[in-house]
Amino acid sequence: MTDLRSAYEETCDEELSQWDAQLVLLKSTADQADREVNMVCRKSIRTLQLKQEEARAKQIELKAAGSEVWEDLKAAMEKVRMELRTSFCHVAGRLGRNGKDL
């Protein structure tokens, strides 16, 4: 395995762990919001959890992939990571928070 591949996979692992912490923070913030915001955000948070599970599955695939398909899987992983980042910022915005605080 190349050093670049290992570094990329490690970066993805770290990001997935950070998203775990961010989800906890989002849930806590949603719990403190008014009822309407809480309901809307809870649905969005559940969607985030499903996206995160998708990213974890992609990460497992990526780690197990042979070099001939790794680049294609990396591209798929990048797409999922970008969707998650955007979704996290969207939910944080709904809660009146700056996504950088999460």
C-alpha positions as CSV (number, residue, x, y, z in Angstrom):
1,M,0.0,0.0,0.0
2,T,1.3,3.4,-0.9
3,D,2.0,6.1,1.6
4,L,-0.5,8.4,-0.2
5,R,-3.2,5.8,-0.1
6,S,-2.6,5.2,3.6
7,A,-2.6,8.9,4.4
8,Y,-5.9,9.4,2.5
9,E,-7.6,6.5,4.3
10,E,-6.4,7.8,7.6
11,T,-7.8,11.2,6.8
12,C,-11.1,9.7,6.0
13,D,-11.1,7.7,9.3
14,E,-10.4,10.9,11.2
15,E,-13.1,12.8,9.4
16,L,-15.6,10.0,10.2
17,S,-14.7,10.2,13.8
18,Q,-15.1,14.0,13.8
19,W,-18.6,13.6,12.3
20,D,-19.5,11.3,15.2
21,A,-18.7,14.2,17.6
22,Q,-20.5,16.7,15.4
23,L,-23.6,14.5,15.4
24,V,-23.7,14.4,19.2
25,L,-23.3,18.2,19.2
26,L,-26.1,18.7,16.7
27,K,-28.4,16.4,18.6
28,S,-27.7,18.3,21.8
29,T,-28.3,21.6,20.1
30,A,-31.5,20.4,18.5
31,D,-32.8,19.2,21.9
32,Q,-32.4,22.8,23.2
33,A,-34.1,24.4,20.2
34,D,-37.8,25.1,20.1
35,R,-40.1,22.2,19.1
36,E,-40.5,23.1,15.4
37,V,-36.8,23.5,14.8
38,N,-36.1,20.4,16.8
39,M,-38.5,18.3,14.7
40,V,-37.1,19.6,11.4
41,C,-33.5,19.2,12.5
42,R,-34.1,15.7,13.9
43,K,-35.2,14.6,10.5
44,S,-32.1,16.2,8.9
45,I,-29.9,14.6,11.6
46,R,-31.3,11.2,10.8
47,T,-30.5,11.8,7.2
48,L,-26.9,12.8,8.2
49,Q,-26.6,9.5,10.2
50,L,-27.6,7.5,7.1
51,K,-25.1,9.4,5.0
52,Q,-22.4,8.8,7.5
53,E,-23.2,5.1,7.5
54,E,-22.9,5.2,3.7
55,A,-19.5,6.9,4.1
56,R,-18.4,4.2,6.6
57,A,-19.4,1.5,4.1
58,K,-17.5,3.3,1.3
59,Q,-14.4,3.5,3.6
60,I,-14.5,-0.2,4.3
61,E,-14.8,-0.8,0.6
62,L,-11.9,1.6,-0.1
63,K,-9.6,-0.1,2.4
64,A,-10.3,-3.6,1.0
65,A,-10.0,-2.5,-2.6
66,G,-7.2,-3.6,-4.9
67,S,-5.2,-0.9,-6.6
68,E,-7.1,-1.5,-9.9
69,V,-10.4,-0.1,-8.5
70,W,-9.1,2.1,-5.6
71,E,-9.1,5.3,-7.6
72,D,-12.7,4.8,-8.6
73,L,-13.7,4.1,-5.0
74,K,-11.7,7.1,-3.8
75,A,-13.8,9.3,-6.2
76,A,-17.0,7.8,-4.7
77,M,-15.7,8.5,-1.2
78,E,-14.9,12.1,-2.1
79,K,-18.5,12.5,-3.3
80,V,-20.0,11.2,-0.1
81,R,-17.6,13.3,2.0
82,M,-18.6,16.4,0.2
83,E,-22.3,15.6,0.6
84,L,-21.8,15.1,4.3
85,R,-19.8,18.3,4.8
86,T,-22.6,20.2,3.0
87,S,-25.3,18.5,5.0
88,F,-23.6,19.2,8.3
89,C,-23.3,22.9,7.4
90,H,-27.0,23.0,6.4
91,V,-28.2,21.5,9.6
92,A,-25.9,23.6,11.7
93,G,-27.3,26.7,9.9
94,R,-30.8,25.6,10.7
95,L,-29.9,25.5,14.3
96,G,-28.5,29.0,14.0
97,R,-24.9,27.9,14.4
98,N,-21.9,28.4,12.2
99,G,-20.8,25.1,10.9
100,K,-17.2,26.0,12.0
101,D,-18.3,25.9,15.6
102,L,-19.2,22.2,15.3
